[in-house]
Amino acid sequence: MVVTNESIVEVIVEYIKKHGYPPSVREIGDSVGFQSTNTTWKRLQKMLETGMIESDNPGTARAIRVPGYKLVKVDLDEKGA
């Protein structure tokens, strides 16, 4: 199976939607079928270099962001919601 950068972005976005924070390198690798975290880490580094993903602190766990996406908390208890 060929793992595309787009599929990795999708994994990251869906994880953030579900959990409210980014996945770990291991969780990303497990989700796309990589056998080692080193393989995942190298791919993420290339994606950082090309701007597909961003990080305030590369190398820090769960510090990945996807450009164009923003996590927003919605208060469903507000009147009219």
C-alpha positions as CSV (number, residue, x, y, z in Angstrom):
1,M,0.0,0.0,0.0
2,V,1.3,3.4,-1.0
3,V,0.9,6.0,1.8
4,T,0.4,9.5,0.5
5,N,1.1,12.7,2.3
6,E,-2.6,13.5,1.8
7,S,-3.6,10.3,3.7
8,I,-1.3,11.3,6.6
9,V,-2.9,14.8,6.7
10,E,-6.4,13.1,6.8
11,V,-5.3,11.0,9.7
12,I,-4.0,14.0,11.6
13,V,-7.2,16.1,10.9
14,E,-9.6,13.2,11.9
15,Y,-7.6,12.5,15.0
16,I,-7.7,16.2,16.1
17,K,-11.5,16.3,15.4
18,K,-12.1,13.2,17.6
19,H,-9.7,13.9,20.4
20,G,-9.1,17.7,20.4
21,Y,-5.3,17.4,20.1
22,P,-2.9,16.0,17.5
23,P,-1.8,12.3,17.3
24,S,1.6,11.1,18.3
25,V,4.1,10.0,15.8
26,R,3.4,6.4,16.7
27,E,-0.3,6.9,16.3
28,I,0.1,8.4,12.9
29,G,2.4,5.6,11.8
30,D,0.0,2.9,13.1
31,S,-2.9,4.6,11.3
32,V,-1.2,4.5,7.9
33,G,0.5,1.1,8.3
34,F,4.1,2.2,8.8
35,Q,6.2,-0.4,10.6
36,S,8.5,2.0,12.5
37,T,8.2,5.4,14.1
38,N,11.5,6.3,12.3
39,T,9.7,5.9,8.9
40,T,6.8,8.1,10.2
41,W,9.2,10.7,11.6
42,K,11.1,11.0,8.3
43,R,7.9,11.5,6.3
44,L,6.6,14.1,8.8
45,Q,9.9,16.0,8.5
46,K,9.5,16.1,4.7
47,M,6.0,17.3,5.1
48,L,7.1,20.0,7.5
49,E,9.7,21.2,5.0
50,T,7.1,21.4,2.2
51,G,4.6,23.2,4.4
52,M,2.0,20.4,4.3
53,I,2.0,20.4,8.1
54,E,3.3,22.9,10.7
55,S,4.7,22.8,14.2
56,D,5.7,25.4,16.8
57,N,8.3,23.0,18.1
58,P,9.3,20.2,15.7
59,G,10.3,17.1,17.6
60,T,7.8,17.7,20.4
61,A,5.0,15.1,20.7
62,R,1.6,16.2,19.6
63,A,2.8,19.6,18.3
64,I,1.6,19.1,14.7
65,R,-0.9,21.5,13.0
66,V,-2.4,21.3,9.5
67,P,-2.5,24.6,7.6
68,G,-6.0,25.7,6.8
69,Y,-7.6,23.9,9.7
70,K,-8.5,25.5,13.1
71,L,-9.9,23.8,16.2
72,V,-12.9,25.7,17.5
73,K,-14.9,24.8,20.6
74,V,-18.6,25.2,20.0
75,D,-21.0,25.7,23.0
76,L,-24.0,23.6,22.2
77,D,-25.8,24.8,25.3
78,E,-26.3,28.3,24.0
79,K,-29.8,29.4,23.1
80,G,-30.6,29.0,19.5
81,A,-28.0,26.2,18.9
